[in-house]
Amino acid sequence: MSKTYKEKMKEISVLSFICSCLYPETHKNIMGHFEDMDIKPINKRASGQAFEVILKPTSPVSDAAHCVTTPPKRDVSLEDIQKKLEAAEDRRRSQEAQVLRALAEKRDHERDVLLKAMEENSNFSRMAEEKLQVKMEQNEENRQAYLSAMMERLQEREKHAQEVRRNKELREEVTA
């Protein structure tokens, strides 16, 4: 299918829809009034209306009639150019300021993250040092308690040994 045919079919479907909304009673008066095509209704079906579209060959005259001309350029004054340049400069400054703001925010964020990391590291070091100090104190207390218990047992053994010696001497004296 050609591009023109597809475009015309789109136009027809839109036109048909609009016409059926505006003029629901008859379509015969509307059909067949296009310059480069004929539209003939074939028959009405339960599913909708059927059409036969006959494209006419394009003529060089019709192409010239459809040519869209550009609007004439208006004269641009020096003041308009100056205003546009100033507006562009303002936009550039604004964009530059926005980029600088974003960079400053990023730097602040990086600084905050670094400070937080240093603070967390300091807290971790302090907590580790405190834990180590508590552990060392507990070890020292345990050591002192162990040594005290050993000394006490040694003293009890010494007392027992003295008692045994004394009992032995008393027996020797009694037997001698």
MINUSE-31669 format. One line per field, with one value per residue: residue number from 1; x, y, z of N, C-alpha, C, O in turn. Coordinates in steps of 0.1 Angstrom, whole numbers, plus 2048, in hexadecimal, padded with zeros to 3 digits. Layout:
MINUSE-31669
bator = NUM|...;
npx = X|...;
npy = Y|...;
npz = Z|...;
capx = X|...;
capy = Y|...;
capz = Z|...;
cpx = X|...;
cpy = Y|...;
cpz = Z|...;
opx = X|...;
opy = Y|...;
opz = Z|...;
end
This chain:
MINUSE-31669
bator = 1|2|3|4|5|6|7|8|9|10|11|12|13|14|15|16|17|18|19|20|21|22|23|24|25|26|27|28|29|30|31|32|33|34|35|36|37|38|39|40|41|42|43|44|45|46|47|48|49|50|51|52|53|54|55|56|57|58|59|60|61|62|63|64|65|66|67|68|69|70|71|72|73|74|75|76|77|78|79|80|81|82|83|84|85|86|87|88|89|90|91|92|93|94|95|96|97|98|99|100|101|102|103|104|105|106|107|108|109|110|111|112|113|114|115|116|117|118|119|120|121|122|123|124|125|126|127|128|129|130|131|132|133|134|135|136|137|138|139|140|141|142|143|144|145|146|147|148|149|150|151|152|153|154|155|156|157|158|159|160|161|162|163|164|165|166|167|168|169|170|171|172|173|174|175|176;
npx = 809|804|813|803|7EA|7E6|7E6|7CF|7BC|7BC|7B3|79A|78E|78E|77E|767|75F|75A|746|732|72C|723|70F|6FB|6E6|6EA|703|708|708|71F|734|74D|757|772|791|7A6|79D|783|767|752|736|732|722|70C|716|712|728|732|737|73F|757|761|77E|78C|7A8|7B3|7C9|7E5|7E9|7FF|7F6|7E6|7F9|808|7F5|7F2|80A|81B|823|83D|83A|83F|85F|863|871|88E|897|8B2|8AF|89F|8B0|8C4|8B5|8AF|8C9|8D0|8BE|8C6|8E0|8D8|8CB|8E1|8F1|8E0|8DE|8F9|8FC|8EB|8F8|90F|903|8FA|913|91E|90C|911|92C|928|919|92B|93F|92F|92A|945|94C|939|942|95B|954|946|95A|96B|95A|958|973|976|962|96D|985|97C|96E|984|993|981|981|99C|99D|98B|999|9AF|9A4|999|9B2|9BE|9AB|9AF|9CA|9C7|9B7|9C8|9DD|9D0|9C9|9E2|9EB|9D9|9E1|9FB|9F5|9E8|9FD|A0F|A00|9FE|A19|A1D|A0C|A19|A31|A27|A1E|A36|A42|A32|A34|A4F;
npy = 7F4|816|834|84B|840|833|84A|857|844|846|860|85D|84B|85A|870|862|859|872|87C|869|86E|889|889|872|868|866|85D|860|879|884|875|870|889|892|89F|890|875|85D|853|838|82B|809|7F4|7F1|7E2|7CB|7CD|7E6|802|7FE|809|814|81E|833|83E|85B|863|878|89A|8B2|8CB|8CA|8C3|8DA|8EA|8E0|8E5|8F1|911|922|938|95B|968|97C|99C|99E|9B0|9C3|9C6|9B0|99B|9A1|99E|982|978|981|972|959|959|95D|945|934|93C|936|91A|914|91C|90A|8F2|8F7|8F9|8DF|8D1|8DC|8D3|8B8|8B6|8BE|8A9|894|89D|89B|880|876|882|875|85A|85C|863|84C|839|843|840|824|81D|828|819|7FF|802|807|7EF|7DE|7E7|7E2|7C6|7C0|7CA|7B8|7A0|7A4|7A6|78C|77E|787|77D|762|75E|765|751|73B|742|741|725|71B|724|717|6FD|6FF|703|6EC|6DA|6E2|6DB|6C0|6B9|6C2|6B0|699|69C|69D|683|675|67D|673|657|654;
npz = 800|7F9|807|805|802|81B|82C|822|828|844|847|83C|84F|866|85D|857|870|87D|86C|870|889|889|874|876|867|84B|833|81A|80E|816|80D|7F3|7ED|7EA|7DD|7D2|7D3|7D0|7E3|7EA|7F8|7FF|80B|828|845|861|871|86B|855|832|81A|7FA|7ED|7D6|7C7|7B7|79C|7A4|79C|78D|792|7A9|7BC|7BF|7CA|7E3|7EF|80A|815|825|841|83D|846|862|868|87B|896|8A4|8BF|8C6|8C0|8D3|8EB|8E9|8EA|904|913|90D|919|933|938|935|94A|95F|95C|960|97B|987|982|991|9AA|9AD|9AD|9C4|9D7|9D4|9DD|9F7|A00|9FD|A0F|A27|A28|A2A|A43|A53|A50|A5B|A75|A7D|A7B|A8F|AA5|AA4|AA9|AC3|AD1|ACE|ADB|AF5|AFA|AF9|B0F|B24|B22|B27|B42|B4E|B49|B58|B72|B74|B73|B8A|B9D|B98|BA0|BBB|BC4|BC0|BD1|BE9|BEA|BEA|C03|C14|C0F|C19|C34|C3A|C35|C4A|C5F|C5C|C60|C7A|C87|C81|C8E|CA8|CAA|CA7|CBE|CD1|CCC|CD1;
capx = 800|80C|812|7F8|7DE|7E5|7E2|7C1|7B3|7BB|7AA|78C|788|78B|773|75B|75B|755|73A|728|727|71B|704|6F9|6DB|6EE|710|709|70A|72D|73E|750|75A|780|797|7AE|797|774|763|745|732|72F|715|70D|717|710|734|735|735|74A|759|76A|786|792|7B1|7B5|7D7|7E8|7EC|809|7EF|7E2|805|80C|7EB|7F4|817|81A|82D|841|836|84A|867|862|87E|893|89E|8BE|8AB|89A|8BC|8CA|8AD|8B2|8D7|8D0|8B6|8CF|8EA|8D1|8C9|8EE|8F5|8D7|8E3|906|8FA|8E4|903|918|8FC|8FA|920|920|904|918|937|923|915|937|945|927|92D|952|94B|932|94B|966|94E|943|967|96F|951|95C|980|974|95B|976|98F|974|96C|991|996|978|986|9A9|99A|985|9A4|9B8|99C|999|9BF|9C0|9A3|9B5|9D6|9C3|9B2|9D4|9E4|9C8|9CA|9F0|9EC|9D2|9EA|A06|9F0|9E6|A0A|A14|9F8|A02|A27|A1B|A06|A23|A3B|A21|A1E|A43|A45|A2A|A3A|A5D;
capy = 800|823|83D|853|838|832|857|85A|83B|84C|86C|858|845|865|877|85A|85A|87F|87E|861|875|895|886|864|863|863|85F|862|887|888|86D|873|898|894|8A3|886|868|85B|84A|833|821|7FC|7F0|7F3|7D5|7CB|7D1|7F4|806|7FB|813|811|82A|834|849|861|866|885|8A2|8BB|8D7|8C7|8C3|8E8|8F0|8DB|8E9|8FB|91B|926|946|964|96B|98A|9A2|99C|9BC|9C2|9C5|9A2|993|9A4|997|974|976|982|967|94D|95B|95A|936|92E|93F|92E|90C|913|91D|8FE|8E8|8FA|8F5|8D0|8CD|8E0|8C9|8AB|8B8|8BE|89B|88C|8A1|896|871|875|885|86A|84F|85F|862|83E|833|848|839|816|81C|82A|80E|7F4|805|805|7E0|7D8|7EC|7DA|7B8|7C0|7CB|7AB|796|7A7|7A2|77D|779|78A|774|754|75E|765|744|732|745|73B|717|718|727|70C|6F1|701|701|6DD|6D4|6E5|6D3|6B2|6B9|6C3|6A4|68F|69F|699|674|670|67F|669|64A|654;
capz = 800|7F8|812|803|804|829|831|81E|830|851|845|83A|85B|86F|857|858|87E|87F|865|876|896|886|86B|876|85F|83D|830|80B|80A|81A|806|7E5|7EB|7EB|7D0|7CC|7D4|7D1|7EE|7E7|802|7F9|812|836|84C|870|878|868|847|829|810|7EF|7EB|7C8|7C7|7AA|79B|7A8|791|791|797|7B7|7C5|7C1|7D2|7F1|7F4|815|815|832|843|83A|852|867|86A|889|89A|8AC|8CD|8C7|8C1|8E0|8F5|8E8|8EF|913|918|90C|923|940|939|937|958|968|95B|967|989|98B|982|99D|9B6|9AE|9B1|9D3|9DF|9D4|9E5|A05|A03|9FF|A1C|A32|A28|A30|A51|A5A|A50|A65|A83|A7F|A7D|A9C|AAF|AA4|AB0|AD1|AD7|ACE|AE6|B01|AFC|AFC|B1C|B2D|B21|B2E|B50|B52|B49|B64|B7E|B74|B77|B99|BA4|B97|BA8|BC9|BC7|BC0|BDD|BF4|BEA|BEF|C12|C1A|C0E|C23|C42|C3B|C36|C57|C69|C5B|C66|C88|C8B|C7F|C99|CB4|CAA|CAA|CCC|CD9|CCA|CD4;
cpx = 809|80A|806|7EB|7DC|7E0|7D3|7B8|7B2|7B2|79C|786|785|77E|766|756|754|747|72F|723|71F|70F|701|6EE|6E0|6FC|712|70C|719|737|740|753|769|786|79E|7AA|788|771|754|741|72D|722|717|70D|714|71C|738|732|741|74A|762|771|78E|79B|7B3|7C4|7DA|7ED|7F6|802|7EB|7ED|809|801|7ED|801|815|826|831|83D|842|852|865|870|881|89B|8AA|8BA|8A6|8A6|8C3|8C2|8AF|8BF|8D7|8C9|8BF|8DA|8E4|8CF|8D6|8F3|8ED|8DC|8F0|905|8F4|8EF|90C|911|8FC|908|923|918|90B|924|933|91F|921|93E|93D|92A|93B|952|944|93B|956|960|94B|950|96D|967|955|969|97E|96D|965|980|988|972|979|995|98E|97D|993|9A6|994|990|9AC|9B1|99C|9A7|9C2|9B8|9A9|9C1|9D2|9BE|9BE|9DB|9DD|9C9|9D8|9F1|9E4|9DA|9F6|A01|9EE|9F3|A10|A0C|9FC|A10|A26|A16|A10|A2D|A34|A20|A2C|A47|A3E|A30|A48|A5F;
cpy = 80C|82B|846|84C|836|83F|85A|851|841|858|867|853|850|86D|86F|85A|867|881|875|867|881|892|877|85F|85F|866|862|870|88B|881|872|882|89B|897|897|877|868|851|846|829|815|7F7|7F1|7E5|7D6|7D0|7DF|7F7|803|805|80E|81E|829|840|84E|864|875|88D|8AD|8C8|8D6|8C7|8D1|8EE|8EC|8DF|8F4|904|91F|934|94F|967|97A|98F|9A2|9A9|9B9|9C0|9B6|999|995|99D|988|970|977|977|95A|94E|958|94B|92F|930|937|91F|90A|914|910|8F3|8EB|8F7|8E6|8CB|8D1|8D6|8BC|8AB|8B8|8B0|893|890|89B|887|86F|877|87A|85D|850|85E|854|836|837|841|82A|814|81E|81F|801|7F6|802|7F6|7DA|7DB|7E3|7CC|7B7|7C1|7BE|7A0|798|7A3|793|778|77B|780|766|754|75E|757|73A|735|73F|72C|713|71A|71C|6FF|6F2|6FF|6F2|6D6|6D6|6DD|6C5|6B0|6B9|6B6|698|690|69A|689|66F|672|675|65B|64A|654;
cpz = 800|805|811|806|813|830|82E|826|83E|851|844|847|865|86A|859|866|881|879|86B|883|893|87E|86C|86D|851|83B|821|807|80D|811|7F8|7E3|7ED|7DE|7CA|7CE|7D4|7DC|7EB|7F2|7FB|7FF|821|83C|85B|877|875|85A|83F|81E|805|7EC|7DE|7C8|7B9|7A8|79E|79C|796|797|7A6|7C1|7C8|7CB|7E1|7F7|7FF|815|823|835|841|847|855|869|879|88C|8A3|8BB|8D0|8C9|8CE|8EB|8F5|8ED|8FF|919|918|917|931|942|93B|945|962|968|962|976|98F|98C|98E|9AA|9B8|9B3|9C0|9DC|9E0|9DD|9F4|A09|A06|A0C|A28|A33|A2E|A3F|A59|A5B|A5B|A74|A86|A82|A8B|AA7|AB0|AAC|ABF|AD8|AD8|AD9|AF3|B04|B00|B0B|B27|B2D|B29|B3D|B55|B53|B55|B71|B7F|B78|B85|BA1|BA4|BA0|BB7|BCD|BC8|BCD|BE9|BF5|BEF|BFE|C19|C1A|C18|C31|C44|C3D|C44|C61|C68|C61|C75|C8E|C8B|C8B|CA6|CB5|CAD|CB9|CD5|CD8|CCF|CE3;
opx = 813|800|7FF|7E2|7D0|7D7|7CC|7AD|7A7|7A9|793|77A|77B|776|75C|74A|749|73E|723|718|714|704|705|6EE|6DB|702|71D|713|71E|742|737|752|76C|781|79D|7B1|782|778|74B|749|726|718|723|704|713|71B|741|72B|74C|740|76A|76B|795|796|7B4|7CB|7D1|7F3|7F6|808|7ED|7EC|80C|805|7E9|803|80E|831|828|83D|84D|84C|864|879|879|8A4|8AB|8C1|8A8|8A6|8C7|8C8|8B0|8C1|8DE|8CD|8BF|8DE|8EB|8D2|8D7|8F8|8F2|8DC|8F2|90B|8F7|8EF|910|917|8FE|909|929|91D|90B|927|93A|922|921|943|943|92B|93C|958|948|93B|959|967|94D|950|972|96D|956|96A|984|971|964|983|98E|974|979|99A|994|97E|995|9AD|998|98F|9B1|9B7|99E|9A8|9C7|9BC|9A9|9C3|9D8|9C2|9BE|9E0|9E3|9CB|9DA|9F7|9E9|9DB|9F9|A08|9F1|9F4|A16|A12|9FD|A12|A2C|A1A|A10|A32|A3B|A22|A2D|A4E|A43|A31|A4D|A6B;
opy = 80D|82A|849|852|838|83F|85F|855|83F|859|86D|856|84F|871|875|85B|868|886|87A|864|883|898|870|853|856|86F|865|872|894|886|877|886|8A6|891|895|86E|872|847|84E|820|816|7F7|7F1|7DD|7E1|7D6|7E5|7EF|804|80A|805|828|820|84B|846|866|87E|888|8B0|8CF|8DF|8CB|8D4|8F7|8F3|8DC|8FE|900|91F|93C|94B|969|983|988|9A5|9AC|9AE|9B8|9B1|990|98B|998|982|966|96E|972|952|943|952|946|926|927|931|919|900|90C|90C|8EB|8E1|8F1|8E1|8C2|8C9|8D2|8B5|8A1|8B1|8AC|88B|887|896|881|865|86F|876|857|847|858|84F|82E|82E|83C|825|80B|816|81A|7FA|7EC|7FD|7F2|7D1|7D3|7DF|7C5|7AD|7BA|7B9|798|78E|79D|78D|76E|772|77B|75E|74A|757|753|731|72B|73A|727|709|712|717|6F8|6E9|6F8|6ED|6CD|6CD|6D8|6BE|6A6|6B1|6B1|690|686|694|684|665|66A|670|654|63E|654;
opz = 806|80C|81B|80C|818|838|837|829|844|85A|84A|84A|86C|872|85C|868|887|87F|86C|887|899|880|862|86A|84B|841|81D|7FC|806|80E|7F1|7D7|7F2|7D4|7BE|7CC|7D7|7DD|7E9|7F4|7F1|7F8|826|838|860|882|87B|853|844|81A|808|7EA|7DC|7C9|7B0|7B2|79B|793|7A2|7A0|7AE|7CC|7D4|7D3|7EA|803|7FD|814|82C|82B|843|852|84D|86C|882|885|8A8|8C2|8DA|8D1|8D5|8F5|900|8F4|905|924|922|91D|939|94D|943|94B|96C|973|969|97D|999|995|995|9B3|9C3|9BB|9C7|9E6|9EA|9E4|9FC|A15|A0F|A13|A31|A3E|A36|A46|A64|A65|A62|A7D|A92|A8B|A92|AB1|ABB|AB4|AC7|AE3|AE2|AE0|AFC|B0F|B09|B12|B30|B38|B30|B45|B60|B5C|B5C|B7A|B8A|B80|B8C|BAB|BAE|BA7|BBF|BD8|BD1|BD4|BF3|C00|BF6|C05|C24|C24|C1F|C39|C4F|C45|C4A|C6B|C73|C68|C7C|C98|C94|C90|CAF|CC0|CB4|CBF|CDF|CE1|CD1|CE8;
end
